[in-house]
Amino acid sequence: MLEKQTMDLVDKGLMLPLMEEFYTIQGEGYYKGTAAYFIRVGGCDVGCHWCDVKESWDAEKHPPTAIDVIVENAAKYSDTIVITGGEPLTWDMGPLTQALKAKGMKTHIETSGAYTVSGQWDWFCLSPKKNKLPVPAAHTAAQELKIIVYNKHDLKFAEEQAALVGKDCILYLQPEWSVRDKVVPMIVDYVMAHPKWKVSLQTHKYLNIP
């Protein structure tokens, strides 16, 4: 169990359960192919059965780390910072994003939108999940909507979510990696029939990078 003082700092967003941080190429969505520094925060109870980072779910497995340390590490590598998880909005993102922006860095988030929206974001990627739907503020903030497609029912879910975001939000359908051979033809046909959507692929996996 964490000491109360540490728990208080985590609750305030001054420390975060840091799973990993790494410099790589963004593999998905609008910014695919661009260099970015990723901060993966532990903690998520959305519980997608196909999640490829289930080790991120239990926040207690990841050491609370001062945001000053996280910012210092990020500043060594890139001016574009992607905060992901887990579910980053489990925690107050205000202090971390304020500190990053004070250093002149751009802040991006990848989130299910299931929790209160906090933080200052230059790019807000919403990837909603059926298990725990986004809060209305997440739909309002979304600049990119990314729906993971595991089966044909996800296309109906995609349209339901697209109806809730702004008209300028960019819409993506992304095959879940383990069933990609099965769902890619379905996604291609759907996008050709509904060209408001774009196809997103996990290109980092094809490139064999983090």
C-alpha positions, 0 to 999 in steps of 0.5 A: 500500500502507498503511504498516505502522503504519496497517495495525496500527491497522486490524487492531486496529479503531482505524482503519477503511476508511471508504467513506461516512457519511450521515444518512438514513431506514432503508429496510429491515427492522424499523427502516424509516422511522426516522432513523439515521446510516449508517457504510459500511465498505469491504471484502467478499469475499462477492461477491454478483453482484447487490450494489448497492454493489460499489464497497465491496468493495475496502477499499484504495479507501477511506481508513483513518479513525480511529474517533474521527473517525467517532464525532465525525461520527456524534454530530452527527446521531443516536443510532442508528448503523447500521454496514454495508458492504461486510462490517463484520465483516471488521474488529474492531468492538469499538473502534468500538462501544465508543466509540459506546456511550460517547457514549450511541448505539445500535449497529445492524449489517447483516452477512452474518455470514460472519466472527467476530462482534465489537462490542457491538450493540443490533440485529443484522440478519443477511442471510446469503449462499449464497457464504459462510455465516454463522458460528454466532455470527451466527445466535445474535446475530441479532435480524432475519434478512433474506433477499434473494430473487433467485429461487425457490431463495432461499426454500429458503435462507431456511427453512434459515437460519431454522432456525438463528436464535433463536425470537424472531428476526424473519424478512424476505424482501426482493426484490432490487431489479433483479428486484423486479417478478418476485419480489414476487408470489412473495414475497407468496404465500409470506408469505401461506402462511408467515406467520412471514415478513414482507415487507421492501422497500427503501423508501429507493429508492422515496423516492429517498434514500440 
